[in-house]
Amino acid sequence: MKKNIIIILSIFISSYVFSAEIEFLGTGKFNLNSVKTDKVKYVSAIFDQTLVVNKSNSIFFKVGDIMVGRKCIGYSKTIEGKTILEGSCIYKDSQGDSIFTVFDRKGNAGESGSGGQLKMEGITGKFKDFNASCKYDAKYIKNQDLYLVNFAKCTH
């Protein structure tokens, strides 16, 4: 019994000690389209986004690494005042290695918000075995166009 407890504690401690953290800053220009009916409001966003690594103790990323997502899509649906935003994107680094992401949070596409969840899954190259869970906040800036700045903290 004592041996089993030691083994379980060792596994728990090693998984905690070896988890890595990554912080990303993302930015991009958004194109929004919306449709509103009597009961439902739909908003879709097509966007390109650049992710920059601000902080990392991960073997997959170094501070300053950059990834680019092209033709990402986000969408929100509002029914009876409750809105959920979801979307996905594929990001590539300078070597073409890829990560697939899915995200969600409360709020409309094109409106700032916090409490977002982001899941990252490696697809190719050095990211093949990469998986991460992230929390993110989104802030939008309206100039002549609409731009997003988001901040994500991830663990894997």
SULGI-V653905 format. One record per residue. N is the residue number from 1. RES is the residue in one small letter. PSI is psi as a letter, one per 20 degrees, with the letter a starting at -180 (999 if undefined). BURIAL is I if it has 24 or more other ideal C-beta (glycine too) atoms within 12 Angstrom, else O. Layout:
n->(N & N)
res->(RES & RES)
psi->(PSI & PSI)
burial->(BURIAL & BURIAL)
//
This chain:
n->(1 & 2 & 3 & 4 & 5 & 6 & 7 & 8 & 9 & 10 & 11 & 12 & 13 & 14 & 15 & 16 & 17 & 18 & 19 & 20 & 21 & 22 & 23 & 24 & 25 & 26 & 27 & 28 & 29 & 30 & 31 & 32 & 33 & 34 & 35 & 36 & 37 & 38 & 39 & 40 & 41 & 42 & 43 & 44 & 45 & 46 & 47 & 48 & 49 & 50 & 51 & 52 & 53 & 54 & 55 & 56 & 57 & 58 & 59 & 60 & 61 & 62 & 63 & 64 & 65 & 66 & 67 & 68 & 69 & 70 & 71 & 72 & 73 & 74 & 75 & 76 & 77 & 78 & 79 & 80 & 81 & 82 & 83 & 84 & 85 & 86 & 87 & 88 & 89 & 90 & 91 & 92 & 93 & 94 & 95 & 96 & 97 & 98 & 99 & 100 & 101 & 102 & 103 & 104 & 105 & 106 & 107 & 108 & 109 & 110 & 111 & 112 & 113 & 114 & 115 & 116 & 117 & 118 & 119 & 120 & 121 & 122 & 123 & 124 & 125 & 126 & 127 & 128 & 129 & 130 & 131 & 132 & 133 & 134 & 135 & 136 & 137 & 138 & 139 & 140 & 141 & 142 & 143 & 144 & 145 & 146 & 147 & 148 & 149 & 150 & 151 & 152 & 153 & 154 & 155 & 156)
res->(m & k & k & n & i & i & i & i & l & s & i & f & i & s & s & y & v & f & s & a & e & i & e & f & l & g & t & g & k & f & n & l & n & s & v & k & t & d & k & v & k & y & v & s & a & i & f & d & q & t & l & v & v & n & k & s & n & s & i & f & f & k & v & g & d & i & m & v & g & r & k & c & i & g & y & s & k & t & i & e & g & k & t & i & l & e & g & s & c & i & y & k & d & s & q & g & d & s & i & f & t & v & f & d & r & k & g & n & a & g & e & s & g & s & g & g & q & l & k & m & e & g & i & t & g & k & f & k & d & f & n & a & s & c & k & y & d & a & k & y & i & k & n & q & d & l & y & l & v & n & f & a & k & c & t & h)
psi->(g & h & g & g & g & g & g & g & h & g & g & g & g & h & h & g & h & j & q & q & q & p & p & q & p & q & q & r & p & q & o & q & p & q & p & p & a & h & h & q & p & p & p & q & p & p & q & q & q & p & p & p & o & h & p & p & k & q & i & h & q & q & p & i & q & p & q & p & p & p & l & q & p & q & q & q & p & p & p & l & i & p & p & p & p & r & a & r & q & p & q & q & a & i & i & j & p & q & p & p & q & q & q & q & r & q & r & q & p & j & p & q & r & r & j & q & p & p & p & p & p & q & g & r & c & i & j & h & j & p & p & q & p & q & q & q & q & p & p & q & p & o & c & h & r & p & q & q & p & q & p & p & p & q & q & 999)
burial->(O & O & O & O & O & O & O & O & O & O & O & O & O & O & O & O & O & O & O & I & I & I & I & I & I & I & I & I & I & I & O & I & O & O & O & O & O & O & O & O & I & I & I & I & I & I & I & I & I & I & I & I & I & O & O & I & O & I & O & I & I & O & O & O & I & O & I & I & I & O & O & I & I & I & I & I & I & I & O & O & O & O & I & I & I & I & I & I & I & I & I & I & I & O & O & O & I & I & I & I & I & I & I & I & I & O & I & I & I & I & I & I & I & O & O & I & I & I & I & I & I & I & O & O & O & O & I & O & O & I & I & I & I & I & I & I & I & I & O & I & O & O & O & O & O & I & I & I & I & I & I & I & I & I & I & I)
//
